[in-house]
């Protein structure tokens, strides 16, 4: 029996200005799942219940990771990236 996928939605933004980062990459570490943020920096993924690490990246910024525990119907996640190398 397969588990029901849960919605994970969120925002990728600049850590210092809090401005949204449009078209940033968001992926699930250790898998082939991923997506791109929209023009407002928002994204949505559907994941199995359990623990997952989201990785966000954007050109000119240092990547950011966030560990999520998926155990309810909908999970919100904000990832903040810092300008860097």
N, C-alpha and C positions, 0 to 999 in steps of 0.2 A: 504494500500500500504506500503510495507516494504522499509526502507531506505537502500541505498547502503552502504556496508561496506567500510571503508577506511583503507589503509595500514599504520600501525605504525611499523617502524623499528628502531633499535637502537643498542646501545652498553652498556654493563655493564663493568665498569672498577674500578680499585683501585684508590681511590681519591688522594693518595699521589704519587704513582709511575706512574699512568696512564696506567698500564698494564691491558690488558683485563682479565676478569674473566670467564673462560670457564665453561659451564654447571651450571651457576647461574640460580636461579628461578626468573621468572618475571610473576607477576599476576596482574589482574585488581581488585582493592579493591571493595568489595561488590558484586562480581560476581564469577562464576566458571571458567572464562576464564583465561588462563595463558599458559606459555610456558617455555622452557629452552633455555639458550643461547647455541650457537654452540661452537666449539673448539676455535673460535676467539673472543668469547664474544658477538657475534651479535645475535639479535633476530628479529622476525617479528610476529606481531599480526594483526588481522583484526577486527576493531571496528566500531560501529555505530557512526555517527556524534554526537558531544556533548562533555561534560566534563568528563574526566576519570582520576582516580588516579592510576598510575602504582607503584607497590611495587616490589623492587628487593631485593633478599636475597642470601646469600652465607655463608657457614659454616666458622666460625671464623671472620665474619665481621658484623658490625651493618647494619641493613636493611636501605634502602633509598627509599623515595617516590618522585614522580614527578607528578604534575597535568598537564594534557594535554588537550588542546582544539582542538578537531578534527573538522575541518571545511574546509578541502581541501583534495584533492586526496591522498596525501602522507605526512606523518609526521615523522620527525626524532627525536629521543629522546636518550640522553645519561644519564645514571644513574651512579653516583659514590658512591662507598661504602668505608667506613673506617674500617680498622682492629679494632676489638673490641671484646666485650663479646657476 
